[in-house]
Each structure stands twice: as structure tokens, then as C-alpha cells.
Amino acid sequence: MESSITKLTEKWAEPAGPMSHVVVSSRVRHARNLERVAFPPRASKEDLRRVCDLVDRLIRSNDALGGFARVDINTCTGLERTFLKERHVISPELEQGGEHRILYIDQKRSCVVMVNEEDHLRMYCLRSGLQLVPVLKEINVIDAVFGQSLNYAFSEKYGYLTTCPSNVGTGIRASVMLHLPGLVMSQQIEEILKHVPQSGMTVRGYYGENSEFLGDFYQISNEVTLGKTEDEIVQLLQGVIDQLIAREEAARKALFEKKRRYVEDVIWRAYALLTHARIMASNESFKLLSPVRLGIEQGYFPALTHHRLNQLIVAVQPAHLQLAGGGEIGAEERDVARAQLLRAAFNGPDTQN
């Protein structure tokens, strides 16, 4: 049986965007709290319920917010919450569930409002490819609608007040997900990423802060928000991303010029496993899909696109496999289902076996 959660997000972050050979997605998030209400870590249940009621009334009554569908996190199953995290719809924090925590999803705009996560409101918009400026404009429109009706906790000296000091100021977190196999294969990645913090940015794993790096995917985002405007933060991040794209493109070019046989072997070995394996662990699928994604740019797989690979990377994750199959299954069954899904996706032999 298909979960309503899967239908709410089936067109999430589509279609493919600019620079999609390197950039998977761009996201801008605002953190906001309401004045005279304790922030979530110290709030009572009554405080949290009050915030939920205020936000719900606003969304229901304002036509500009009419595209948002409500999801009560506490009524979602653990599997559904993990599905939303795997899809980068909610944070690992909200995945934990809890009373008076609400999610609003506007699938058409790929925008989300999380209520009572680390802050009263965490709202963001997401787009495929490199689209930081359009995403910033989109979230600013939504934030302005909320700000007209809700009194935000704000200091003339510091700006927007947030639970985490690193978010105080503009409350903005702009981030870009990059695929950097060229820098990884040429063993330049550690040296290059070591310099990212010097620009006021930070490097995060696939699921954000404190998560591991998977499949040569890296999230780059601003570290602090105090003392700079939103536009300045986005422009700084854009500059860092432009440099990383240039370095990645140069690394790929050098690899195919100087080590083509080696790189092609990595790509086609990965493809061979993806089209023939009968058991496939989650981390292994990330590792194998990464070089195949690299091969798309070289025209090795005419039927595949970067966007389709992005979809597969999400589809092979544990909660996605289980919801697609109708419910919870054990790790070994998931590994079998993952291998079958990948064989079918790549038109491998015996896809139904």
C-alpha cells in the first residue's frame, strides 16, 4: 500500500536544474522563533501546542500559503519519518518525532515549514541544480507572509534570535549539495575542502550536520549568519561553489585525459555490479552509483540523466524501499530488493528474478 507521505513528495525538487553534472540541489532555510514563547528545547507542551495553533490558523487563512499540506509528525510512523529524512524533506532532529511537531509541505514549490524543530519555525525552499538566488527569493516571500502575522523574536543588536547561537542574525542557512567524484578520485578532496572554512563556510555530510559522507556527495553551507546580510551570505556561498565546480570540472578533465582507462574501468565495474548483483547494501549502492553518475557526462549511458540518477540514489535508501514494498522488512530482504530495483532501473538481465 502506498503511503500518503510518498504521494506528498513524489515530485520533490523536480525537474533537473543548472550545473546538474556537479550540483544536485540548492537550499535556503530560515530559522525563526516567536517572541514571548520559550524556544522549543525549553518550551512546555502548552507552549509548543500554542505555536502549532498559531501557524496552523495562519496557513489555513492565507491564500499565499494555500499550497501547503499538513503532516502531523507524531502520527507518522517511524518508517515514514525516516522516508522524509532520506528525501531531505525533514531534518534528523524532526525524524525523532514528538508531540506538537508539524510539517507543512508545498510540493509544487518544493518548500517546507517545520514547526517546533530546534526553533519554532524552520522554513526552506529547495531546487535542483545551482539555483541559490531563486531559492532565496522564494523563501523570502514565504517568510514575509509569516512575518506579517507572527511576531518574531528579534533583537535590534543581534537580529533574529535562535536556539543555536550560530543561527543568530539573519537566521539563514544556505546550502548546496555537490557531487565531487573527480576530486575524490584524483585525491584532491581533503586538501580542497580543508580551505572551505576560511571562506566562512562549512562542509557537511549527506544528511547535514554530523552525518557521514556518502557516494562522493558533499554539502557546503554557511557557518554563521551574524554580521552579514542574506544576499551577502548567498553571494559568498555562490563564490565558493563556483570555485569548487571549476576544480571538479578540471579534475574530471585531467582524469579522462591522463587516466581514462582507469576511470572507465571504475565506471564500468560499477555498472556491471549494479546490473548483475543479487544483494546490495545501502552504502555500497551509493559507492557504485557515484561513478555511473560521472559516466553520464561522458555519454556512456544515453538513456540516463543526472536527475534520474539522483532519483535512484534516493529510491535505494532503506525507508524508501520498505514503503515502496508495503511495509517494514529486514536488512537482508532490503538488500535483495535494492539489488532488484537497480537491475530493473539499469535494464540488467533477469530483472524480475
C-alpha positions as CSV (number, residue, x, y, z in Angstrom):
1,M,0.0,0.0,0.0
2,E,1.4,3.4,-1.0
3,S,1.8,5.8,1.9
4,S,0.2,9.3,1.6
5,I,3.6,10.6,2.6
6,T,5.1,9.2,-0.6
7,K,2.5,10.9,-2.7
8,L,3.1,14.3,-1.0
9,T,6.7,14.2,-2.0
10,E,6.6,12.3,-5.3
11,K,7.6,15.3,-7.4
12,W,10.1,16.7,-4.9
13,A,12.7,19.0,-6.3
14,E,11.9,18.4,-10.0
15,P,13.0,18.9,-12.7
16,A,16.8,18.9,-13.2
17,G,18.5,22.3,-12.7
18,P,21.5,24.2,-13.9
19,M,25.0,22.7,-13.5
20,S,23.4,19.4,-12.7
21,H,26.5,17.4,-13.6
22,V,28.1,18.7,-10.4
23,V,25.3,20.3,-8.4
24,V,22.5,18.1,-7.1
25,S,20.4,20.8,-5.3
26,S,20.3,24.2,-3.7
27,R,18.5,25.1,-0.5
28,V,17.9,28.2,1.6
29,R,16.5,27.8,5.1
30,H,15.3,30.4,7.6
31,A,15.2,29.8,11.4
32,R,12.6,31.9,13.3
33,N,11.1,31.9,16.8
34,L,8.1,33.7,18.2
35,E,8.6,36.4,20.8
36,R,7.4,35.7,24.4
37,V,7.3,32.0,23.8
38,A,10.0,29.7,25.2
39,F,12.1,28.2,22.4
40,P,11.5,24.5,21.7
41,P,14.3,23.0,23.9
42,R,12.8,24.8,27.0
43,A,9.2,25.1,26.0
44,S,6.3,23.4,27.7
45,K,3.8,21.2,25.9
46,E,1.4,24.1,26.1
47,D,3.9,26.5,24.5
48,L,4.5,24.0,21.7
49,R,0.8,23.5,21.1
50,R,0.2,27.2,21.1
51,V,2.9,27.7,18.3
52,C,1.2,24.9,16.3
53,D,-2.2,26.5,16.6
54,L,-0.9,29.9,15.5
55,V,0.9,28.6,12.5
56,D,-2.0,26.3,11.5
57,R,-4.5,29.2,11.6
58,L,-2.2,31.4,9.6
59,I,-1.7,28.8,6.9
60,R,-5.4,27.9,6.6
61,S,-6.4,31.5,6.4
62,N,-3.8,32.9,4.0
63,D,-4.2,32.3,0.2
64,A,-0.5,32.8,-0.3
65,L,0.2,29.7,1.8
66,G,-2.6,27.6,0.2
67,G,-0.2,25.1,-1.4
68,F,1.0,23.7,1.9
69,A,-0.3,20.3,3.1
70,R,-0.1,19.5,6.8
71,V,1.6,16.4,8.2
72,D,1.5,15.7,12.0
73,I,4.9,14.3,12.7
74,N,3.6,12.5,15.8
75,T,1.1,10.5,13.8
76,C,3.7,9.4,11.2
77,T,5.2,6.0,11.6
78,G,8.9,5.8,12.2
79,L,9.3,4.5,8.7
80,E,7.5,7.5,7.2
81,R,9.7,9.9,9.2
82,T,12.8,8.2,8.0
83,F,11.5,8.3,4.5
84,L,11.1,12.1,4.8
85,K,14.6,12.4,6.2
86,E,16.1,10.3,3.3
87,R,14.3,12.6,0.9
88,H,15.8,15.6,2.6
89,V,12.3,16.9,3.5
90,I,12.9,16.9,7.2
91,S,15.9,17.1,9.4
92,P,17.3,14.2,11.5
93,E,16.1,16.1,14.5
94,L,12.5,16.1,13.3
95,E,12.8,12.5,12.4
96,Q,12.8,11.7,16.1
97,G,9.1,12.6,16.3
98,G,7.4,14.0,19.3
99,E,4.2,15.8,20.3
100,H,3.3,19.2,18.7
101,R,5.7,18.9,15.8
102,I,4.1,19.7,12.5
103,L,5.4,19.6,8.9
104,Y,3.9,21.6,6.1
105,I,4.8,20.7,2.5
106,D,4.3,22.6,-0.7
107,Q,5.3,20.0,-3.3
108,K,4.8,22.4,-6.2
109,R,7.3,24.9,-4.9
110,S,9.5,22.3,-3.1
111,C,9.1,24.4,0.1
112,V,8.7,23.2,3.7
113,V,7.8,24.6,7.1
114,M,8.9,22.6,10.1
115,V,7.2,23.6,13.3
116,N,8.8,23.1,16.7
117,E,12.0,21.5,15.5
118,E,15.1,23.2,17.0
119,D,13.3,26.5,16.5
120,H,9.6,27.3,16.4
121,L,9.8,27.7,12.6
122,R,12.3,26.3,10.2
123,M,11.2,27.1,6.7
124,Y,13.1,26.3,3.5
125,C,12.9,26.0,-0.3
126,L,14.8,23.6,-2.4
127,R,15.5,23.3,-6.1
128,S,17.5,21.0,-8.3
129,G,20.9,22.3,-9.6
130,L,22.6,25.6,-8.8
131,Q,19.7,28.0,-8.0
132,L,20.6,29.8,-4.8
133,V,19.3,33.2,-5.8
134,P,15.9,32.0,-7.0
135,V,15.6,29.8,-3.9
136,L,16.4,32.8,-1.6
137,K,13.7,34.9,-3.3
138,E,11.2,32.0,-2.9
139,I,11.8,31.5,0.8
140,N,11.8,35.3,1.4
141,V,8.3,35.5,0.0
142,I,7.1,32.8,2.4
143,D,9.0,34.3,5.4
144,A,7.4,37.7,4.7
145,V,3.9,36.2,4.8
146,F,4.6,34.6,8.2
147,G,6.3,37.7,9.5
148,Q,3.3,39.9,8.7
149,S,1.1,37.9,11.1
150,L,3.5,36.4,13.7
151,N,5.8,38.4,16.0
152,Y,9.3,37.0,15.6
153,A,11.8,37.1,18.4
154,F,14.2,39.8,17.1
155,S,16.9,41.9,18.6
156,E,17.9,45.3,17.1
157,K,21.5,44.5,18.1
158,Y,21.7,40.8,17.1
159,G,18.9,40.1,14.6
160,Y,16.7,37.1,14.6
161,L,17.1,35.1,17.9
162,T,17.5,31.3,17.5
163,T,18.2,28.3,19.7
164,C,21.6,27.7,18.3
165,P,24.0,30.8,18.5
166,S,25.4,30.1,15.0
167,N,22.0,30.9,13.5
168,V,21.5,34.2,15.3
169,G,21.5,37.2,12.9
170,T,19.7,36.6,9.6
171,G,18.8,33.0,10.7
172,I,19.7,31.9,7.2
173,R,21.3,28.6,6.2
174,A,22.1,28.4,2.5
175,S,23.5,25.1,1.3
176,V,24.4,23.3,-1.9
177,M,24.8,19.5,-2.4
178,L,27.7,18.7,-4.7
179,H,28.8,15.5,-6.4
180,L,32.6,15.6,-6.5
181,P,33.9,12.2,-7.8
182,G,36.7,13.9,-9.8
183,L,38.2,15.5,-6.7
184,V,37.8,12.2,-4.8
185,M,39.4,10.0,-7.5
186,S,42.3,12.4,-8.0
187,Q,42.8,12.5,-4.2
188,Q,42.4,16.3,-4.0
189,I,39.2,16.4,-2.0
190,E,40.7,16.6,1.5
191,E,43.1,19.4,0.6
192,I,40.5,21.5,-1.2
193,L,37.7,21.1,1.4
194,K,40.2,22.0,4.1
195,H,40.2,25.5,2.8
196,V,36.4,25.9,2.7
197,P,36.0,27.1,6.3
198,Q,38.4,30.0,5.5
199,S,35.5,31.5,3.5
200,G,33.1,31.2,6.4
201,M,31.5,28.0,5.0
202,T,31.4,24.5,6.4
203,V,31.3,21.0,4.8
204,R,28.6,18.6,6.0
205,G,27.7,15.0,5.2
206,Y,24.8,13.7,3.0
207,Y,22.2,14.3,5.7
208,G,23.7,17.5,7.0
209,E,25.5,18.2,10.3
210,N,27.2,15.3,11.9
211,S,26.3,12.9,9.1
212,E,28.7,10.8,7.1
213,F,29.8,11.5,3.5
214,L,28.2,9.1,1.1
215,G,28.9,8.5,-2.6
216,D,31.2,11.5,-3.1
217,F,28.4,13.8,-2.1
218,Y,29.2,16.9,0.0
219,Q,27.0,19.7,1.4
220,I,28.6,23.1,1.5
221,S,26.8,25.8,3.6
222,N,27.4,29.0,5.5
223,E,28.7,28.6,9.1
224,V,27.3,31.7,10.8
225,T,24.7,34.3,9.9
226,L,25.6,37.3,12.2
227,G,27.1,40.4,10.7
228,K,26.1,39.8,7.1
229,T,23.0,40.2,5.0
230,E,21.2,37.3,3.4
231,D,22.4,38.5,0.0
232,E,26.0,38.7,1.1
233,I,25.8,35.2,2.6
234,V,24.3,33.7,-0.6
235,Q,26.9,35.5,-2.8
236,L,29.7,34.2,-0.6
237,L,28.4,30.7,-0.9
238,Q,27.9,31.1,-4.6
239,G,31.5,32.1,-5.0
240,V,32.8,29.1,-3.1
241,I,30.5,26.8,-5.1
242,D,31.7,28.3,-8.4
243,Q,35.3,27.6,-7.4
244,L,34.5,24.0,-6.4
245,I,32.7,23.4,-9.6
246,A,35.7,24.7,-11.6
247,R,38.0,22.5,-9.6
248,E,35.8,19.5,-10.0
249,E,35.5,20.0,-13.8
250,A,39.3,20.4,-14.1
251,A,39.8,17.2,-12.1
252,R,37.4,15.3,-14.3
253,K,39.1,16.6,-17.5
254,A,42.5,15.6,-16.2
255,L,41.4,12.2,-15.2
256,F,39.8,11.4,-18.6
257,E,42.9,12.8,-20.4
258,K,45.5,11.1,-18.3
259,K,43.8,8.1,-16.7
260,R,40.9,7.4,-19.0
261,R,41.4,3.6,-18.9
262,Y,41.4,3.6,-15.1
263,V,38.4,5.9,-14.8
264,E,36.4,3.9,-17.4
265,D,37.2,0.7,-15.5
266,V,35.8,2.2,-12.3
267,I,32.7,3.3,-14.1
268,W,32.0,0.1,-16.0
269,R,32.8,-2.1,-13.0
270,A,30.2,-0.2,-11.0
271,Y,27.7,-0.6,-13.8
272,A,28.4,-4.3,-14.0
273,L,27.7,-4.7,-10.3
274,L,24.6,-2.6,-10.5
275,T,23.2,-4.6,-13.4
276,H,24.0,-8.0,-12.0
277,A,24.2,-8.0,-8.2
278,R,21.6,-10.0,-6.3
279,I,22.4,-8.4,-2.9
280,M,23.3,-4.8,-2.5
281,A,23.9,-2.9,0.8
282,S,22.8,0.8,1.0
283,N,26.3,2.2,1.3
284,E,27.6,0.0,-1.5
285,S,24.8,1.3,-3.8
286,F,25.9,4.9,-3.1
287,K,29.5,4.0,-3.8
288,L,28.5,2.4,-7.2
289,L,26.0,5.0,-8.3
290,S,28.6,7.7,-7.9
291,P,30.9,6.7,-10.8
292,V,27.9,5.8,-13.0
293,R,26.7,9.4,-12.5
294,L,30.1,10.5,-13.6
295,G,29.8,8.4,-16.7
296,I,26.6,10.1,-17.8
297,E,28.5,13.3,-18.5
298,Q,30.8,11.3,-20.9
299,G,27.8,9.9,-22.8
300,Y,28.3,6.3,-21.7
301,F,24.7,5.9,-20.7
302,P,22.5,7.7,-23.2
303,A,19.2,6.6,-21.6
304,L,20.2,8.0,-18.2
305,T,20.2,11.6,-16.9
306,H,21.7,13.1,-13.8
307,H,18.3,13.7,-12.5
308,R,17.4,10.1,-12.9
309,L,20.5,9.1,-11.0
310,N,19.5,11.5,-8.2
311,Q,16.2,9.8,-8.0
312,L,17.8,6.3,-7.8
313,I,20.1,7.4,-5.0
314,V,17.1,8.3,-3.0
315,A,15.0,5.3,-4.0
316,V,17.5,2.8,-2.8
317,Q,17.6,4.0,0.7
318,P,16.0,1.8,3.4
319,A,12.8,3.5,4.2
320,H,12.1,4.2,0.5
321,L,12.5,0.5,-0.3
322,Q,10.2,-0.5,2.6
323,L,7.4,1.9,1.8
324,A,7.5,1.0,-1.9
325,G,7.2,-2.6,-0.8
326,G,4.3,-2.1,1.5
327,G,6.0,-2.2,5.0
328,E,8.9,-3.0,7.2
329,I,11.3,-5.7,6.1
330,G,14.6,-7.0,7.4
331,A,18.0,-5.8,6.3
332,E,18.7,-8.9,4.1
333,E,15.4,-8.5,2.3
334,R,16.1,-4.8,1.8
335,D,19.5,-5.6,0.2
336,V,17.8,-8.1,-2.1
337,A,15.0,-5.6,-3.0
338,R,17.6,-2.9,-3.6
339,A,19.6,-5.1,-6.0
340,Q,16.4,-6.0,-7.9
341,L,15.4,-2.3,-8.1
342,L,18.8,-1.4,-9.5
343,R,18.9,-4.2,-12.0
344,A,15.5,-3.1,-13.3
345,A,16.5,0.5,-13.4
346,F,19.6,-0.2,-15.5
347,N,17.8,-2.8,-17.7
348,G,20.0,-5.6,-16.5
349,P,19.3,-9.2,-17.2
350,D,16.8,-11.2,-15.2
351,T,15.4,-8.1,-13.5
352,Q,12.4,-10.0,-12.2
353,N,14.4,-12.8,-10.6
